[in-house]
Amino acid sequence: MRRAPEWQIHRSGVPHLDGARRWDAAYQLLLTWAQALETARQVLPAPHQQEEEDADRILHAGLDHPPAASPDD
């Protein structure tokens, strides 16, 4: 059986003259995205809250009715 090749990854920074401007633009985009997300959370309805407990209530059968007589009979 052949072994998978072993990879070595080398990273290095590459300086750019406009690096500070690009970093600021990326940061501003992240802030805009976060603000839009927060606004969307305020507009969307709240998730369903957990239902109240039914321990002290009377339950009635009624959702699953027995099948009716077959139409072919």
MOPAC internal coordinates of N, CA, C and O (Angstrom, degrees):
PM7 1SCF
backbone

  N    0.0000 0     0.00 0     0.00 0    0    0    0
  C    1.4330 1     0.00 0     0.00 0    1    0    0
  C    1.5205 1   109.85 1     0.00 0    2    1    0
  O    1.2310 1   121.14 1   -43.11 1    3    2    1
  N    1.3225 1   115.42 1   136.89 1    3    2    1
  C    1.4655 1   118.50 1  -178.95 1    5    3    2
  C    1.5160 1   110.77 1   -81.80 1    6    5    3
  O    1.2310 1   121.39 1   -37.83 1    7    6    5
  N    1.2886 1   114.95 1   142.17 1    7    6    5
  C    1.4663 1   120.22 1   177.48 1    9    7    6
  C    1.5214 1   109.20 1   -84.60 1   10    9    7
  O    1.2310 1   121.35 1   -33.57 1   11   10    9
  N    1.2983 1   115.02 1   146.43 1   11   10    9
  C    1.4568 1   119.57 1   175.61 1   13   11   10
  C    1.5316 1   108.35 1   -68.97 1   14   13   11
  O    1.2310 1   120.58 1   -34.98 1   15   14   13
  N    1.3117 1   116.50 1   145.02 1   15   14   13
  C    1.4704 1   118.18 1   179.46 1   17   15   14
  C    1.5271 1   110.80 1   -65.90 1   18   17   15
  O    1.2310 1   120.87 1   -33.33 1   19   18   17
  N    1.3012 1   115.95 1   146.67 1   19   18   17
  C    1.4510 1   121.20 1   177.00 1   21   19   18
  C    1.5217 1   108.05 1   -92.90 1   22   21   19
  O    1.2310 1   121.00 1   -51.19 1   23   22   21
  N    1.3131 1   115.69 1   128.81 1   23   22   21
  C    1.4492 1   121.12 1  -176.71 1   25   23   22
  C    1.5186 1   109.98 1  -105.49 1   26   25   23
  O    1.2310 1   121.37 1   -36.51 1   27   26   25
  N    1.3070 1   114.98 1   143.49 1   27   26   25
  C    1.4506 1   121.46 1   173.24 1   29   27   26
  C    1.5197 1   107.41 1  -121.50 1   30   29   27
  O    1.2310 1   120.72 1   -51.52 1   31   30   29
  N    1.3126 1   116.22 1   128.48 1   31   30   29
  C    1.4562 1   120.83 1  -177.88 1   33   31   30
  C    1.5194 1   108.56 1  -109.43 1   34   33   31
  O    1.2310 1   121.19 1   -49.33 1   35   34   33
  N    1.2955 1   115.34 1   130.67 1   35   34   33
  C    1.4588 1   121.97 1   177.80 1   37   35   34
  C    1.5197 1   107.91 1  -118.14 1   38   37   35
  O    1.2310 1   120.95 1   -50.57 1   39   38   37
  N    1.3141 1   115.78 1   129.43 1   39   38   37
  C    1.4540 1   120.76 1   177.99 1   41   39   38
  C    1.5235 1   109.74 1  -114.24 1   42   41   39
  O    1.2310 1   122.00 1   -32.21 1   43   42   41
  N    1.3127 1   113.77 1   147.79 1   43   42   41
  C    1.4483 1   118.32 1   174.06 1   45   43   42
  C    1.5219 1   108.10 1  -153.07 1   46   45   43
  O    1.2310 1   120.83 1   -29.72 1   47   46   45
  N    1.3032 1   116.01 1   150.28 1   47   46   45
  C    1.4541 1   120.87 1   177.72 1   49   47   46
  C    1.5153 1   110.73 1   -82.60 1   50   49   47
  O    1.2310 1   121.24 1   -32.92 1   51   50   49
  N    1.3139 1   115.24 1   147.08 1   51   50   49
  C    1.4565 1   120.32 1   177.06 1   53   51   50
  C    1.5226 1   106.97 1  -120.49 1   54   53   51
  O    1.2310 1   120.27 1   -67.43 1   55   54   53
  N    1.3079 1   117.08 1   112.57 1   55   54   53
  C    1.4605 1   118.89 1  -177.99 1   57   55   54
  C    1.5318 1   111.72 1   -69.67 1   58   57   55
  O    1.2310 1   121.12 1   -39.31 1   59   58   57
  N    1.3356 1   115.45 1   140.69 1   59   58   57
  C    1.4599 1   121.79 1   175.90 1   61   59   58
  C    1.5223 1   107.49 1  -126.32 1   62   61   59
  O    1.2310 1   120.59 1   -35.20 1   63   62   61
  N    1.3185 1   116.48 1   144.80 1   63   62   61
  C    1.4507 1   119.98 1   179.88 1   65   63   62
  C    1.5282 1   111.75 1   -64.16 1   66   65   63
  O    1.2310 1   120.78 1   148.48 1   67   66   65
  N    1.3560 1   116.11 1   -31.52 1   67   66   65
  C    1.4610 1   119.23 1  -178.54 1   69   67   66
  C    1.5290 1   111.39 1  -102.44 1   70   69   67
  O    1.2310 1   120.12 1  -153.29 1   71   70   69
  N    1.3278 1   117.37 1    26.71 1   71   70   69
  C    1.4576 1   121.36 1  -177.08 1   73   71   70
  C    1.5184 1   113.23 1   -60.84 1   74   73   71
  O    1.2310 1   120.06 1   137.65 1   75   74   73
  N    1.3338 1   117.49 1   -42.35 1   75   74   73
  C    1.4640 1   120.67 1  -179.78 1   77   75   74
  C    1.5237 1   110.40 1   -64.54 1   78   77   75
  O    1.2310 1   120.09 1   138.92 1   79   78   77
  N    1.3318 1   117.43 1   -41.08 1   79   78   77
  C    1.4623 1   120.76 1   179.00 1   81   79   78
  C    1.5251 1   110.56 1   -65.29 1   82   81   79
  O    1.2310 1   120.45 1   138.35 1   83   82   81
  N    1.3205 1   116.74 1   -41.65 1   83   82   81
  C    1.4733 1   120.82 1   180.00 1   85   83   82
  C    1.5244 1   110.44 1   -66.19 1   86   85   83
  O    1.2310 1   120.22 1   139.86 1   87   86   85
  N    1.3342 1   117.19 1   -40.14 1   87   86   85
  C    1.4688 1   120.67 1   178.27 1   89   87   86
  C    1.5212 1   109.82 1   -63.51 1   90   89   87
  O    1.2310 1   119.90 1   136.65 1   91   90   89
  N    1.3295 1   117.79 1   -43.35 1   91   90   89
  C    1.4556 1   121.69 1   179.27 1   93   91   90
  C    1.5249 1   110.53 1   -63.75 1   94   93   91
  O    1.2310 1   119.77 1   138.50 1   95   94   93
  N    1.3234 1   118.04 1   -41.50 1   95   94   93
  C    1.4657 1   121.08 1   179.16 1   97   95   94
  C    1.5296 1   110.63 1   -63.27 1   98   97   95
  O    1.2310 1   120.37 1   138.06 1   99   98   97
  N    1.3272 1   116.90 1   -41.94 1   99   98   97
  C    1.4682 1   120.25 1   178.86 1  101   99   98
  C    1.5257 1   110.21 1   -64.78 1  102  101   99
  O    1.2310 1   120.30 1   139.53 1  103  102  101
  N    1.3307 1   117.03 1   -40.47 1  103  102  101
  C    1.4606 1   120.96 1   179.72 1  105  103  102
  C    1.5297 1   110.26 1   -65.14 1  106  105  103
  O    1.2310 1   120.17 1   138.55 1  107  106  105
  N    1.3230 1   117.28 1   -41.45 1  107  106  105
  C    1.4639 1   120.70 1   178.30 1  109  107  106
  C    1.5295 1   110.96 1   -63.60 1  110  109  107
  O    1.2310 1   120.04 1   141.80 1  111  110  109
  N    1.3257 1   117.53 1   -38.20 1  111  110  109
  C    1.4636 1   120.73 1   176.77 1  113  111  110
  C    1.5289 1   110.90 1   -63.85 1  114  113  111
  O    1.2310 1   120.42 1   139.23 1  115  114  113
  N    1.3232 1   116.81 1   -40.77 1  115  114  113
  C    1.4665 1   120.08 1   177.68 1  117  115  114
  C    1.5259 1   111.38 1   -63.92 1  118  117  115
  O    1.2310 1   120.16 1   138.83 1  119  118  117
  N    1.3324 1   117.30 1   -41.17 1  119  118  117
  C    1.4636 1   120.46 1   177.56 1  121  119  118
  C    1.5258 1   111.04 1   -63.12 1  122  121  119
  O    1.2310 1   120.38 1   136.50 1  123  122  121
  N    1.3381 1   116.88 1   -43.50 1  123  122  121
  C    1.4668 1   121.09 1   178.90 1  125  123  122
  C    1.5126 1   110.17 1   -61.47 1  126  125  123
  O    1.2310 1   120.51 1   136.40 1  127  126  125
  N    1.3261 1   116.63 1   -43.60 1  127  126  125
  C    1.4666 1   121.48 1   179.79 1  129  127  126
  C    1.5288 1   110.61 1   -63.05 1  130  129  127
  O    1.2310 1   120.21 1   136.85 1  131  130  129
  N    1.3257 1   117.21 1   -43.15 1  131  130  129
  C    1.4617 1   120.81 1  -179.52 1  133  131  130
  C    1.5246 1   110.89 1   -65.60 1  134  133  131
  O    1.2310 1   120.04 1   140.36 1  135  134  133
  N    1.3288 1   117.54 1   -39.64 1  135  134  133
  C    1.4598 1   120.68 1   178.38 1  137  135  134
  C    1.5221 1   110.81 1   -66.39 1  138  137  135
  O    1.2310 1   120.04 1   140.15 1  139  138  137
  N    1.3351 1   117.53 1   -39.85 1  139  138  137
  C    1.4650 1   120.81 1   178.12 1  141  139  138
  C    1.5223 1   110.16 1   -64.51 1  142  141  139
  O    1.2310 1   120.30 1   141.22 1  143  142  141
  N    1.3128 1   117.04 1   -38.78 1  143  142  141
  C    1.4612 1   121.08 1   178.43 1  145  143  142
  C    1.5275 1   110.59 1   -64.82 1  146  145  143
  O    1.2310 1   120.26 1   137.12 1  147  146  145
  N    1.3163 1   117.10 1   -42.88 1  147  146  145
  C    1.4700 1   121.03 1   178.79 1  149  147  146
  C    1.5274 1   110.37 1   -64.53 1  150  149  147
  O    1.2310 1   119.92 1   139.41 1  151  150  149
  N    1.3217 1   117.75 1   -40.59 1  151  150  149
  C    1.4660 1   121.32 1   177.61 1  153  151  150
  C    1.5215 1   110.18 1   -63.26 1  154  153  151
  O    1.2310 1   120.25 1   137.82 1  155  154  153
  N    1.3207 1   117.13 1   -42.18 1  155  154  153
  C    1.4688 1   120.82 1   179.44 1  157  155  154
  C    1.5244 1   110.58 1   -63.46 1  158  157  155
  O    1.2310 1   120.03 1   142.61 1  159  158  157
  N    1.3050 1   117.55 1   -37.39 1  159  158  157
  C    1.4724 1   120.62 1   178.86 1  161  159  158
  C    1.5244 1   110.82 1   -65.37 1  162  161  159
  O    1.2310 1   120.10 1   145.22 1  163  162  161
  N    1.3240 1   117.41 1   -34.78 1  163  162  161
  C    1.4568 1   120.71 1   179.89 1  165  163  162
  C    1.5270 1   111.02 1   -73.34 1  166  165  163
  O    1.2310 1   119.84 1   149.15 1  167  166  165
  N    1.3199 1   117.91 1   -30.85 1  167  166  165
  C    1.4633 1   122.44 1  -177.82 1  169  167  166
  C    1.5172 1   111.29 1   -80.69 1  170  169  167
  O    1.2310 1   120.18 1   142.96 1  171  170  169
  N    1.3310 1   117.26 1   -37.04 1  171  170  169
  C    1.4594 1   121.15 1  -177.24 1  173  171  170
  C    1.5245 1   110.53 1   -69.39 1  174  173  171
  O    1.2310 1   120.59 1   -31.97 1  175  174  173
  N    1.3337 1   116.47 1   148.03 1  175  174  173
  C    1.4650 1   117.98 1   176.29 1  177  175  174
  C    1.5221 1   110.70 1   -66.55 1  178  177  175
  O    1.2310 1   121.52 1   -26.25 1  179  178  177
  N    1.3078 1   114.70 1   153.75 1  179  178  177
  C    1.4604 1   120.13 1   179.49 1  181  179  178
  C    1.5188 1   109.68 1   -66.56 1  182  181  179
  O    1.2310 1   119.51 1   -31.69 1  183  182  181
  N    1.3140 1   118.53 1   148.31 1  183  182  181
  C    1.4618 1   119.93 1   177.14 1  185  183  182
  C    1.5239 1   110.41 1   -63.00 1  186  185  183
  O    1.2310 1   121.26 1   -22.84 1  187  186  185
  N    1.3156 1   115.19 1   157.16 1  187  186  185
  C    1.4636 1   120.06 1  -178.67 1  189  187  186
  C    1.5209 1   110.65 1   -58.76 1  190  189  187
  O    1.2310 1   121.31 1   -46.30 1  191  190  189
  N    1.2996 1   115.09 1   133.70 1  191  190  189
  C    1.4496 1   119.87 1   176.25 1  193  191  190
  C    1.5229 1   108.46 1   -83.04 1  194  193  191
  O    1.2310 1   120.72 1   -22.43 1  195  194  193
  N    1.2937 1   116.23 1   157.57 1  195  194  193
  C    1.4515 1   120.05 1   179.47 1  197  195  194
  C    1.5303 1   109.25 1   -64.91 1  198  197  195
  O    1.2310 1   121.26 1   -40.25 1  199  198  197
  N    1.3121 1   115.19 1   139.75 1  199  198  197
  C    1.4594 1   120.08 1  -178.24 1  201  199  198
  C    1.5111 1   110.84 1   -67.78 1  202  201  199
  O    1.2310 1   121.78 1   -22.00 1  203  202  201
  N    1.3327 1   114.20 1   158.00 1  203  202  201
  C    1.4510 1   119.71 1   176.82 1  205  203  202
  C    1.5201 1   109.30 1   -69.79 1  206  205  203
  O    1.2310 1   120.88 1   -25.40 1  207  206  205
  N    1.3058 1   115.91 1   154.60 1  207  206  205
  C    1.4619 1   119.74 1   177.98 1  209  207  206
  C    1.5267 1   110.02 1   -72.49 1  210  209  207
  O    1.2310 1   120.58 1   -34.44 1  211  210  209
  N    1.3185 1   116.49 1   145.56 1  211  210  209
  C    1.4565 1   122.63 1  -178.71 1  213  211  210
  C    1.5278 1   111.91 1  -109.53 1  214  213  211
  O    1.2310 1   119.41 1  -156.79 1  215  214  213
  N    1.2973 1   118.74 1    23.21 1  215  214  213
  C    1.4631 1   121.01 1  -174.06 1  217  215  214
  C    1.5230 1   112.16 1   -64.31 1  218  217  215
  O    1.2310 1   119.56 1   147.92 1  219  218  217
  N    1.3212 1   118.45 1   -32.08 1  219  218  217
  C    1.4643 1   119.68 1  -176.79 1  221  219  218
  C    1.5302 1   112.44 1  -103.32 1  222  221  219
  O    1.2310 1   119.55 1  -162.62 1  223  222  221
  N    1.3151 1   118.47 1    17.38 1  223  222  221
  C    1.4569 1   121.70 1  -179.12 1  225  223  222
  C    1.5221 1   110.54 1  -109.80 1  226  225  223
  O    1.2310 1   121.27 1   -26.80 1  227  226  225
  N    1.3075 1   115.18 1   153.20 1  227  226  225
  C    1.4657 1   121.05 1   177.51 1  229  227  226
  C    1.5241 1   107.91 1   -84.97 1  230  229  227
  O    1.2310 1   120.81 1   -51.15 1  231  230  229
  N    1.3076 1   116.06 1   128.85 1  231  230  229
  C    1.4524 1   120.98 1   178.62 1  233  231  230
  C    1.5176 1   109.35 1  -100.97 1  234  233  231
  O    1.2310 1   120.33 1   -38.66 1  235  234  233
  N    1.2956 1   116.97 1   141.34 1  235  234  233
  C    1.4574 1   122.49 1   179.97 1  237  235  234
  C    1.5181 1   109.12 1  -119.40 1  238  237  235
  O    1.2310 1   120.85 1   -41.47 1  239  238  237
  N    1.3189 1   115.97 1   138.53 1  239  238  237
  C    1.4585 1   119.64 1   173.36 1  241  239  238
  C    1.5199 1   107.09 1   -72.06 1  242  241  239
  O    1.2310 1   119.59 1   -35.44 1  243  242  241
  N    1.2655 1   118.38 1   144.56 1  243  242  241
  C    1.4485 1   119.13 1  -179.83 1  245  243  242
  C    1.5121 1   113.41 1   172.56 1  246  245  243
  O    1.2310 1   120.18 1   164.49 1  247  246  245
  N    1.3020 1   117.26 1   -15.51 1  247  246  245
  C    1.4498 1   118.04 1   179.67 1  249  247  246
  C    1.5231 1   112.02 1   -80.61 1  250  249  247
  O    1.2310 1   120.11 1   142.17 1  251  250  249
  N    1.3015 1   117.40 1   -37.83 1  251  250  249
  C    1.4544 1   121.09 1  -178.03 1  253  251  250
  C    1.5221 1   108.89 1  -110.61 1  254  253  251
  O    1.2310 1   120.72 1   -93.28 1  255  254  253
  N    1.3184 1   116.23 1    86.72 1  255  254  253
  C    1.4557 1   120.10 1   178.63 1  257  255  254
  C    1.5143 1   110.27 1   -73.99 1  258  257  255
  O    1.2310 1   119.41 1   -30.66 1  259  258  257
  N    1.3366 1   118.72 1   149.34 1  259  258  257
  C    1.4632 1   119.88 1   177.02 1  261  259  258
  C    1.5227 1   109.03 1   -63.59 1  262  261  259
  O    1.2310 1   119.77 1   -29.03 1  263  262  261
  N    1.3137 1   118.04 1   150.97 1  263  262  261
  C    1.4662 1   120.27 1  -177.93 1  265  263  262
  C    1.5323 1   110.28 1   -63.84 1  266  265  263
  O    1.2310 1   121.60 1   -35.61 1  267  266  265
  N    1.3017 1   114.55 1   144.39 1  267  266  265
  C    1.4645 1   120.60 1   177.71 1  269  267  266
  C    1.5291 1   109.22 1   -75.67 1  270  269  267
  O    1.2310 1   120.82 1   -10.05 1  271  270  269
  N    1.3220 1   116.03 1   169.95 1  271  270  269
  C    1.4713 1   120.11 1   178.55 1  273  271  270
  C    1.5314 1   108.52 1   -61.17 1  274  273  271
  O    1.2310 1   120.96 1   -33.96 1  275  274  273
  N    1.2867 1   115.78 1   146.04 1  275  274  273
  C    1.4517 1   121.63 1  -178.58 1  277  275  274
  C    1.5355 1   110.20 1   -62.34 1  278  277  275
  O    1.2310 1   118.90 1   -42.51 1  279  278  277
  N    1.3107 1   119.71 1   137.49 1  279  278  277
  C    1.4612 1   121.25 1   179.14 1  281  279  278
  C    1.5322 1   112.02 1   -66.61 1  282  281  279
  O    1.2310 1   120.27 1   162.28 1  283  282  281
  N    1.3333 1   117.08 1   -17.72 1  283  282  281
  C    1.4711 1   120.20 1  -178.63 1  285  283  282
  C    1.5288 1   112.02 1   -83.64 1  286  285  283
  O    1.2310 1   119.68 1   169.09 1  287  286  285
  N    1.3305 1   118.21 1   -10.91 1  287  286  285
  C    1.4738 1   120.64 1  -177.44 1  289  287  286
  C    1.4962 1   111.38 1   -79.43 1  290  289  287
  O    1.2310 1   120.10 1   180.00 1  291  290  289

